[in-house]
Amino acid sequence: MGDERKDGFMKKRIVNIIRYFIFLLLVSVILFPLGFILTASFKSNTEIFNSPWGLPEEISLKGYQAIIETYNIGRNLANSLLYSTGSCIVAIAAASMASYAITRMRWKFSKAALNYLLLGIMVPIHSLLVPLYISVSKLRLPSPAALLLIYIAGAIPTAVFIMTGFLESVPYELEEAAVIDGASIKKCFFSIILPLLKPSIATVGILTFMNVWNDLLMGLIFLKNQSHYTIQLFIAQFKGSHATNYPVLLASIIFSAIPMIIIYLVMSDRLIDGITQGAVKG
């Protein structure tokens, strides 16, 4: 009996050691690129080539000074912030109302409307580039407005998918009780449903913000004026065909990553809650 307990204890210990090893390995794989970019951003171009993996012999801030003073990275950060925040606000407003109409106002084409919206998730964005470009050219929209509309249109299907999944788990009795007390549909939505949607709203907001912030392809195609460039286009311009200014490039990447890291640290719990609550029925 004692030998069986000892064997069981050893097996559990071995399993735990393997789990910790895998966890540390995954953490290392994730953090190593960030660590490399951070340390290399404080090196000179010559030192990056001579000693890419070591710590900087002498801390150099020339890359950071260049992107702030010479290249004015603040303008590009502001552009990305505008596109990301604007997309979040409009997508959340449209998706919350659409999800409420689909799940609560049962009408003839509610299922068809949901399926139509979900096609936006299934269709690869690359297959829509040519028709999008032709449509924008014919409408003669300013490139920033066109890009913002494309981001919003791309975010709404995912937002509707998340919010409808969450609303399906909310009991109808809450609204029925409010209607009996004389509440209108508008009051039910704003006073009951919208507060309950907070986890889903946080999830949609985080995902939309991150997708728009990290996008390069759409900005590269639709933005013509450099004053409208996003942070990703700003970074891309430092990758040359023959020579690359690595301190400036890496410093730009650090600036680009900071908002994403802050959002994740602050909102990660809400992101997980929104996804898991939307997946639970009943």
C-alpha positions in Angstrom: 0.0 0.0 0.0 2.8 2.3 0.9 4.6 1.6 -2.4 1.5 2.3 -4.4 1.1 5.7 -2.7 4.8 6.5 -3.3 4.5 5.5 -6.9 1.4 7.7 -7.3 3.1 10.6 -5.6 6.2 10.3 -7.9 3.9 10.1 -11.0 2.1 13.3 -10.0 5.4 15.0 -9.3 6.8 14.0 -12.7 3.6 15.2 -14.4 3.8 18.6 -12.6 7.5 18.9 -13.6 6.6 18.3 -17.2 3.8 20.8 -17.0 6.0 23.5 -15.5 8.7 22.8 -18.1 6.2 23.2 -21.0 4.8 26.4 -19.3 8.3 27.9 -19.0 9.1 26.9 -22.6 6.0 28.6 -23.9 6.7 31.7 -21.8 10.3 31.8 -23.1 9.1 31.5 -26.7 6.7 34.4 -26.2 8.9 36.7 -24.2 12.2 36.1 -26.1 11.3 38.1 -29.2 10.0 41.0 -27.0 13.2 40.9 -24.9 15.4 40.9 -28.1 13.5 43.8 -29.6 13.7 45.8 -26.4 17.5 45.3 -25.8 18.4 45.7 -29.5 16.5 49.0 -29.6 19.1 50.5 -27.3 22.0 49.5 -29.5 23.6 51.1 -32.4 23.2 49.7 -35.9 26.8 48.4 -35.8 26.4 46.7 -32.5 23.2 45.0 -33.6 25.1 43.3 -36.4 28.2 42.5 -34.3 26.4 41.3 -31.2 22.7 40.8 -31.9 22.0 38.5 -28.9 24.0 40.3 -26.2 23.1 43.1 -23.9 24.0 46.6 -25.1 27.5 47.6 -24.3 26.5 51.3 -24.2 22.8 52.3 -24.0 21.9 54.4 -27.1 18.7 56.4 -27.3 19.3 57.6 -30.9 16.5 55.4 -32.3 13.9 56.8 -29.8 15.1 60.3 -30.4 14.9 59.9 -34.1 11.3 58.6 -34.2 10.1 61.4 -31.8 12.1 64.4 -33.1 12.8 63.6 -36.7 10.0 61.3 -37.9 7.2 62.5 -35.6 5.8 59.2 -34.5 3.1 60.9 -32.4 1.1 61.7 -35.6 1.0 58.1 -36.7 0.1 56.9 -33.2 -2.7 59.4 -33.1 -3.9 58.2 -36.5 -3.9 54.6 -35.3 -5.7 55.6 -32.1 -8.4 57.4 -34.2 -9.0 54.4 -36.5 -9.0 51.9 -33.6 -11.2 53.9 -31.2 -13.6 55.0 -33.9 -14.0 51.4 -35.2 -14.6 50.1 -31.6 -17.3 52.7 -30.8 -19.3 52.3 -34.1 -18.9 48.5 -34.2 -20.1 48.1 -30.6 -23.1 50.4 -31.1 -24.2 48.7 -34.3 -23.5 45.1 -33.2 -25.3 45.5 -29.8 -28.4 46.8 -31.5 -28.3 44.2 -34.2 -27.7 41.4 -31.7 -30.7 42.6 -29.7 -32.9 42.7 -32.7 -31.9 39.2 -33.9 -32.2 37.5 -30.5 -35.1 39.3 -29.0 -37.3 40.6 -31.9 -38.0 37.3 -33.6 -39.0 38.3 -37.1 -39.2 36.5 -40.4 -35.6 37.1 -41.6 -33.8 37.2 -38.2 -32.0 33.9 -38.8 -31.1 34.9 -42.3 -29.8 38.3 -41.2 -27.6 36.6 -38.6 -26.2 34.1 -41.2 -25.6 37.0 -43.6 -23.6 38.9 -41.0 -21.6 35.8 -40.1 -20.5 35.4 -43.7 -18.2 38.3 -43.0 -16.2 36.0 -40.7 -16.0 33.2 -43.2 -15.0 35.1 -46.3 -11.3 35.8 -46.4 -10.5 39.5 -46.4 -8.0 39.1 -49.2 -10.7 38.0 -51.6 -12.5 41.3 -51.1 -9.6 43.7 -51.7 -10.3 44.2 -55.4 -14.1 44.9 -55.0 -13.4 47.1 -52.0 -10.8 49.1 -53.9 -13.2 49.6 -56.9 -16.1 50.6 -54.6 -14.0 53.2 -52.7 -12.7 54.6 -56.0 -16.2 55.0 -57.4 -17.6 56.6 -54.3 -14.6 59.0 -54.2 -14.4 58.8 -50.4 -11.5 60.4 -48.6 -9.0 57.6 -47.9 -9.1 57.9 -44.0 -13.0 57.8 -44.1 -12.9 54.8 -46.5 -10.4 53.0 -44.3 -12.5 53.6 -41.2 -15.6 52.3 -42.9 -13.8 49.1 -44.0 -12.5 48.5 -40.4 -16.0 49.0 -39.0 -17.6 46.7 -41.6 -14.9 44.0 -40.9 -15.5 44.3 -37.1 -19.3 44.1 -37.0 -19.7 40.3 -38.0 -17.4 39.2 -35.2 -19.0 41.6 -32.7 -22.5 40.3 -33.6 -21.3 36.7 -33.3 -20.0 37.3 -29.8 -22.9 39.4 -28.6 -25.7 37.1 -29.9 -24.0 34.2 -28.2 -24.1 36.1 -24.9 -27.6 37.3 -25.3 -28.9 33.8 -26.0 -27.7 33.0 -22.4 -29.7 35.9 -20.9 -33.1 34.8 -19.6 -36.1 36.4 -21.3 -37.9 36.7 -17.9 -35.8 39.9 -17.1 -37.3 41.8 -20.0 -40.8 40.2 -19.6 -40.9 41.5 -16.0 -39.8 45.0 -17.2 -42.4 45.0 -20.0 -45.2 44.1 -17.5 -44.1 47.1 -15.4 -44.5 49.3 -18.5 -41.0 49.5 -19.9 -40.6 50.1 -23.6 -38.2 48.2 -25.9 -35.9 51.2 -25.8 -35.8 51.2 -22.0 -35.4 47.4 -21.9 -32.3 47.6 -24.2 -30.6 50.6 -22.5 -31.5 49.7 -18.8 -31.4 45.9 -18.8 -29.6 44.5 -21.8 -26.8 47.0 -22.3 -25.5 46.7 -18.7 -25.6 42.9 -19.0 -23.6 43.2 -22.2 -20.6 44.8 -20.6 -18.4 41.7 -20.7 -19.2 41.2 -24.4 -18.7 44.9 -25.1 -15.2 44.7 -23.4 -14.4 41.6 -25.5 -15.5 43.2 -28.8 -13.7 46.4 -27.9 -10.4 44.7 -27.2 -10.5 42.4 -30.2 -11.5 45.3 -32.6 -8.9 47.7 -31.2 -6.2 45.1 -31.5 -7.1 44.0 -35.0 -7.3 47.6 -36.3 -4.2 48.7 -34.5 -2.1 45.8 -35.9 -3.4 46.0 -39.4 -1.0 46.8 -42.2 -2.6 45.5 -45.4 -5.7 47.8 -45.6 -3.7 50.9 -44.7 -1.1 50.1 -47.3 -3.8 49.8 -50.0 -6.1 52.6 -49.2 -4.0 55.4 -47.6 -2.3 57.6 -50.1 -1.1 60.6 -47.9 1.7 59.9 -45.4 0.1 62.3 -43.0 -2.7 59.7 -42.7 -0.4 56.7 -42.1 -1.0 54.3 -39.2 1.7 53.2 -36.9 2.2 50.0 -38.8 2.8 51.8 -42.0 5.2 54.1 -40.1 7.2 51.0 -39.0 7.1 49.4 -42.5 8.8 52.4 -44.1 12.0 51.7 -42.2 12.5 48.3 -43.7 14.6 49.0 -46.7 15.4 46.7 -49.7 19.2 47.3 -49.3 19.7 48.8 -45.9 17.6 49.0 -42.7 17.9 51.5 -39.8 17.4 48.9 -37.1 17.5 51.1 -34.0 14.7 53.3 -35.4 12.8 50.3 -36.6 13.0 48.5 -33.3 12.2 51.6 -31.3 9.1 52.1 -33.4 8.0 48.5 -32.7 8.3 49.1 -29.0 6.2 52.2 -29.2 3.6 50.3 -31.2 3.5 47.4 -28.7 3.1 49.5 -25.6 -0.7 50.3 -26.0 -1.4 46.6 -26.7 0.5 45.5 -23.6 -1.3 48.0 -21.5 -4.7 47.0 -22.8 -4.0 43.3 -22.2 -2.8 43.9 -18.7 -5.8 46.0 -17.8 -8.5 44.2 -19.7 -7.4 40.6 -19.9 -9.9 39.4 -17.2 -12.8 41.1 -19.0 -11.7 39.6 -22.3 -11.8 36.1 -20.8 -15.1 36.7 -19.0 -16.7 38.0 -22.1 -15.6 35.0 -24.2 -16.5 32.4 -21.6 -19.9 33.9 -20.6 -20.9 34.1 -24.2 -20.2 30.4 -24.6 -22.4 29.4 -21.6 -26.0 28.7 -22.4 -28.9 28.7 -20.0 
